[in-house]
């Protein structure tokens, strides 16, 4: 074994069983075998190639650092495949796990067991697209193809004669729910119902905090029957100037609620989200059955939050904000404009989440309407949400992730509609929800579940192509 550090790119794919769990197990096994993962792509759901009679694949790539020589690396990867139940029955057919070395330094390798770069990679969009995520400007060995020295990876992707328009990066929200496909033009908007177990939230403070668990379960059932996909449970108000709770008090309020709802058969196919910035609350509620951590600080308020979510393998919502509940409304100066500011600052949090070990397919983004934004900035973010999603000039770090917006009953809605009482702002909220969907949001966080489910269905019918 050599002490020299080599860089290789490994493509991975699965289309049998629990695809996400298998891929994550493979990546964990690679780390256990001292294959240091330097870069990791998004996970793409793709149609099968060559052998069509099989289920869709999940595909991605990672760049690794290793002291292993190519054939030694191949042996390690094949041992991981075997440990995960790989059986080679049909060439290019279904497989639990497939690990291929597609690049190894700048070497062109031809061996009876291994050819690198992979001889078919330039016709495989399911390889080129994730590869362009992590190494867009990488060049292939000059001896591999005549144009290799002059064309970076992204140009080979652009040059494909036909592209798979169904290919999309995916995000996990709950093991029994379909994956979010953020590039799918016909994707459904998910409705996140707000269940605040707080006495002091700006809109519904005290509405649920004094109810017994039987009544709260009935409320959750009503949300589910109305069409909610996610229930967001919060014990800490994040309104301006709200007092902060200890993690212990927050857990006292919400842990019994999580346990009660997760015990409901009706909630088996619904994701539970926890609105918290305490890592202790995240850990305990995830162990009780929560699927998502909705952190308004994007991991800033508790230094252990990102590593906790990574360790437990769950999904996190990274929301943009500045300061805290007491200072955020004094922090609304964005010298380059609010869209650029949000993009740059959220990008930093995405990088922090990735560095902590959170997989790309476990990240959702939120522009933070109402948090460190004034009236016009909130409206501008809604107006330019698609630009924030798609314009990589702001940041390539934001592409491929789904977005959540939370306009429900917010103060900026009340100012525009001149409705002072927050619970009566449903019409203004409906307009903001529609604008969110037109801008590409995959999830809307709302109070009025019956009404907003209807709004999302109508907006989907208008803005999401069939």
N, C-alpha and C positions, 0 to 999 in steps of 0.2 A: 504494500500500500504506500502511495506517495504522500509526502507532506505538502506537496504543491497544491495550492487552492485553484480549483477549476470551477468555471461557471457553466452550467447546463440548463436547458429549458426542458421541462417535463410536461407533456400534455396528459390530461386525465379525463376520463369519461365514464359514465355509468347509465344504464337504462333498465336495470332490474332491481327489484326490491325497493328499499328505502334509499333512493339515490343520494339524497343530501347526507344522510348518516354515513353511507359508505364512503363518499368523497371526503368527508371530514375525518373519518377513521383513517383513510389512506394518507391524508396530509399529516395527521398526528403520528402515524407510523414512520413517515419520512423523517420527521423531526427526531423521533426516538432513535433512528438509525444514523443520526448526525448529518442529515442532509439539511443544511441551513437554508430556509426559504427566504430569499431576498425580496422577491416581488410576487404578487399573486393577483391574477386577473379576476374580473367578474365571472360569474357562472352563467352560461348561456344554455337555454333550452333549444334544441335543434332537431330537425327531422333527420332520420337515418339516411345514410348514403350507401350505395352499392347493393345492400340487402334491405329491401323496403318493408318486409313483413316483420316488423318489430316496433317496439315502443320508442317514443322520443328519448333522446339522450340529454343528459346534462354534461356540458363540456367546459373545460377551462384549462389554463396553463399556469405554471409557476416557474420562476427562475430560482435555481438553487446554487449553493456553493458547496463543493465537496472535494475531498482529497482522493476520491475514487477514480480509477481509470474507467474508460467507457464500458468495457465488458463487466467490470466489477459492479458498476452502477446498474447495469442491466440486470445482473443477478439479484441485487437488492430489490429493485423494483418488481421483478417477477416473483420474488418471495412474498412481497406485500400483496400482490394480486392473488397469489395462491392462498395466503392467510385470510383474505376477504372473500374467498369462495369462487375465484375465477376458474371457469372451465372452458377450454378451447374446443368447441364442438363445431361451430359454423364459422368459416372465415368471414370476418367483418360482420358477424351476427351479434345477437344479444350477449351482453356480458355484465357481470356484477361490477367489475372494475377493470379499466384499461389504463395502463401507464406506459407512455411512449417517450423515449428520448428523441426530441426533435432538433435540438441544437446542443453542441458541446464545444465550448470556446469558439474558435473560428476554424475548427477542424472539419474536413470532409472525410468521413469514415465509411469504408466499404468492407464489410466482413460478412461471412455467411449468416451470422446471427444478428447483425446490426448494420443499418445504413443511416448515417447522419450527415446532413439534414435528412429528415424523413422524406423518402422519395416521392410521396404523394402530397406533401404538405401544401404545395402551391396551388392545388386544386380544391383544398379543403377549407371552406370558409369557417367551419367550426374550430379550426386551428388558427387560421390567420387573424380572425377577429379578436379573440382573446389575446393572441400574441401581440397584436397592434395596441392593445390596452396597456401592456407593460413595457414593450420595447418597440415603439413605433418607428424609431430611427435606426434600429439595428440593421446591419448588412449581413447577408449570407456569405459563406465562403466563396471566393471568386471561382473556384473550380467546380462549384455545384451547378451553376447556370450562367450562361454568358452575360446576363444582365445583373448578376448579383452585386457586383462592385459598384454599380451606379444607381441601384434602386433600393431604398429602405423598405422595411416590412410593410408599412402602411400603403405604399404604392402597389405592392403585389396584391394587397386586399382590394384597392380601388380598381385594379386591372382585371379582376374576375369577370368573365363574360356574363355570368348570371349570378345573382345574389339571392339568398334565401330570405325573403321579406318576412317570413314568420319567425326568424331567429330573434331572440330577445334575452337580455340579461334578466335574471330572476332574483326575487327576494322572498325570504321565509317569514311568514307571520304566525303560523300555527301548523303543527304537523299534520292535521287533518283537513286543512284548507288548501285550495289551489295556490300555487306560487304566484306572487305578483309579477307580471311580465311588463316591465316599464317601457319597452319599445313596441308593444303590441297596440296598434291603433284601435283595436276593438276591445281593449281591456275594460273591465268593470271598475267603477269607482267604489271603494270600500267605505262604509259608514262606521265611524267610531262614536259610540254613544258615551256621553260623559256621566259618570256616577261619582259625584263628590260627597265624600263622607266628612264634610267640613261644616262648621257653624258659620264661617265667615267668607266663603267664596263670593265673588262680586255678583253672581247671577242667581245661584241656587243655594247659597249658604243656609244651612239648617234644614233644608228640604229632606235630606236623607239621613242626617247625622243622628236624629233622635228616633229613628225607626228600628224595630227589631229585625232580626235576620230573616224571619219569615216574610215580612213585608218587603225587605230589600230583594229577596229572591223572587218575589212576585214582580217587582219592578224590573229586575233583570230579564225575567221571562217575557214581560211586555216589550222590552227592547228587542229581544231576539225574535219574537213573533212579528214585530214591525219591520224586521229586516236588517237589524244591526249585525255587522260582521265582527266587530271588536267592541269590548266594553272597557273603558278607561277608568280605572278606580283611583281616586285621589283622596288623601287625608290631609294634605297641606295646601292651603290657598296660596296661589302665586299672583294674586292681584297686586297692583301697586301698593306699597307700604304695609303689606301683610306681615304679621309676626311669624317667625320661623319656629317650627316645632322640633323637638328632639326626634331622633330616629325611633326611640322607644315609644314615644307618644303616637307617632305616626303609625307604627306597627300595631299598637293597641287599637287604633281606629279601623285599620283596613285589613289586617291579616284574617280576622274572622269572616270578613266579607268575601275575601278571595277564596277561603276554604269552603264557604257556603255555596258560592256560585259554581265553583269547580265540581262540587258534589252533585250538581243538577245534571240530569241526563240531557235536558234541552240545551245545555251549554257545551256539549261535547265537541261541536263543530264551530265554536266561537272562540276567538282569541281573547285572552285577558291581558290588558295592558295596565301597568302601574305607573302612575304619575308621581315620580319621586326623584330627588337628587341625592338621596342617602344610599350608599352602597349596602349598608346593613339591611335596609328595607328591601332593596332589590334582591339580595340573596334570600332572605326569608320568604318573600312572596313568590319568587321563582320556584323555590323548593316546595311551596304549597300549590303550585300549578300555574303560575303566571307565565306568559309567553313573550311579552314585550316589556321593556323598560322605557318609559317616556320621560326623558330627562330634560327639563327646560334649560339647564345649564350646559348640556352636551358634555357632561363629565368634568366640568370646571369646579363645581362647588365641593365635590368629594373626590379626592385624588385616587381613591380605590374603585370608583364606579366602573371605569372602562375595563380594568383588569378583572373585576368581578363578573361582568357580563360576558367577557371573553371566556373566562374559566367555565362558566355555566352553559355556554353555547347558545345563548338566546339572542333575540333581536333588540336593537336599541334605536330609539328615535333621538336624533341629535337636533336640538332646536337652537336657532340663533338667538342670543340675547347678549346684553352687556350689563355688567354690574349685578345688582340683586334687586329685590322688590322695593328697596328703599332708595336706590340710586339710579335705576335704569331709565327713568323718564328725564333725567338730566344728561343722558349719554346718547343724544340723537344726532350728533354731528357726524356726517359721513362726507369727508372732503371730496371723494371721487363719485359720490352718489350712493344712494341706499342699496341699489341692486349690486353694484360692484363691491360695496362694503360687506354686505351679507355674504356674497360669494366667497370673498377672500377669507373672512373670518370663519365661515362654516368649513371651508377647505382645510383650515388648520385643525379643526376638531375632527374632521374625517381622517386626516393623517394621524392624529393622536389615537383615534379609535383603532385604526389599522395597525399602528405600532404596538398597541396593547394586545393585539392578537384577535380582534374581532374580524370575522370573515366579511368580505364585501357584501355577500348575500344576506348579512344580518344587520344592515344599516338602512335606515330611513331618514330623510331630511325634512326639516320644518323651517320655513323662513322666519318664524316667530312674530306673527302679526300681533301688534299691541305691546311687544316687549322691546323697549329702547327704540321705538319708532313713533313719530308724531303722526297726526292725521293724514297729511299728504303722503308721507312715506308708506303708510299702510296701504293706501289706495294705489300708489305706484307699484308696490310689490305685487298686488293682485293683477294690476294692468300688465305687468311685464314678467309674470311668472314663467311663461314659456321661454322667454329670453334667459331667465335665470337658470332654467333647466338645461337648455340646449346650447347656449353660447359658450364654447370652450375658451373663448378669449378671456372670459372672466376666470375660469379655472377648469382644467381638465379633471380635477379631483371630484367634481360634482356630477360628471356624466355617469349614466347607468343606474343611478339610485332612484327609487320612488320618492315622491314628495307628499307630505301631509300639510294641510292648512287648517288653522283653527280660528275661523272668523266669528264663530257662534256668539251672538249677543254682545260682541265687544263694544267698547266705548266709541270707536270710530264709526261703527254702524249706527249707534244711537245719535251721534252728532249729525251724520248725513240725513238720517230719517227724522230727526227731531223727536225721537222717542226716548224719554228719560228712563222709564222702567225697563230694566234689562229683559225680563221674561216676555215683554211685548215686542221684541225686536225680530220676530221670526221672518217677517217679509224682507227686511233688510238683509238678514242672514241668508235667506234663500238666494238673493241676488249675488251675494259674495260667494256662496257655494257654487253657483253656476259659473261665475267668473273663474273660480279655482279650477273647475273641471275643464273649462275652455282653455285654461293655461296649462293643463296637463297633469294636475294633481291626481294621485292615485287613492288618497285617503282624505276624508274630511271629518273633522272632529266637531261634534254638534251636541246640542241639548235636546232639541225637538225632533225626536227620532221619527215618528210617523210622518211628519211633514217633510223632513229633509230626505228621507228615503225616496219619497215621491219626486222631490226635486232632482236627486241624483239620477233616478231612472230617466226622467225627461231630458236632463242635460246629456246623459250618456247617449240617448237616442239621437240627439242633435249633433254632438261633437265627436262621438266615438264611432268610427266607420264600422259597418257590420262585417 
